[in-house]
Amino acid sequence: MVFTHYYGKHKKQNDCVLHTTVIQEKGKTLQIRIDAELNKSLESLVKELNQNPSKVARDILEDFFLTKKLQDQKEDVEDFLNRKI
């Protein structure tokens, strides 16, 4: 909840926000807001894996992008093979 100069409330936003003002040596900080159901799922996975929540979230994102990269490469290979025939 964000307050203005007159302490009025603004509508809460549910967007993914890249926090660009904090730059660490390892990379940038990603700050997101998630709904309650997704939060419960993330918390249960954190307890199950007994790891840091940020590491679990990073692993989920890395797995997602790795899967996407592999699918793109598979499509590229299929296109290449179809051209040869």
N, C-alpha and C positions, 0 to 999 in steps of 0.2 A: 504494500500500500504506500503510495507516494503522497506527501502533503505539500500543498502550495504555501505561498507566503501567508495566506489567510487561513491555513489549516483546512482547506477544502480537500475532499477526496477525489482522486482521479480513478477512472475505471482500470482495474487490474488487467494487464496485458498477458497473453499466453503465446508469446512469440519466442523463437530461438534468437538469442542475442549473442553476437560475437563480442566479447569484452576486449576491445582493442587498446584500452589505456594501460592494461597490465601486460607487459611483455616479459616473459621469463626467458632464461637461457635456453630451456628446452623447447619452448614454443609459446603459443598464445593460449589464453584461458577461454574456454567456451562455457557460457553461462546460459542455462535453459530453464524454462518453467514447464513442468509436466503435470498432468492431471493426477488425481488421487489413485486411480486404478493402475496406471503405469508406475507410479511411485511405489505402490504396494508390491508390484512385481519386481521392481528393481531392489527394494529392500529385502524381499525374500531371497532373491538371488545372491545378494551380498552376504546374508546370513548363511546360506547354503555353501557358498564358496569360501566364506570366512576371509574376505579380502576387503580392501579399501573401496568405498563406493565410486570414487573417481577412476580407479583402475578398472573396475567392472564396466563402468560406462565407456571408458576408452576402448576396452577389449571388444565390447559390443559394436562400437562404431568401426573399429578396425576390421572386424569380421564382416560387417556389412559391406564395406568398401572393397575388401578382398574378394568377396563373392561377386560383387558387381564387376570388378576388373576381370575375373576369370570368365564370367559370362560374355563380356565384351570381346575378350580374346578368342573364346570359342566361336562367336559369331564371325570374327575376322578370319579365322582359320577355315570355317565352313564356306565363307564367301570366296576365299582364295582357292579352295579345292573345287568349288563349282565353276570358277573361271577356267581352270585348267582342263576340265572335261569337255 
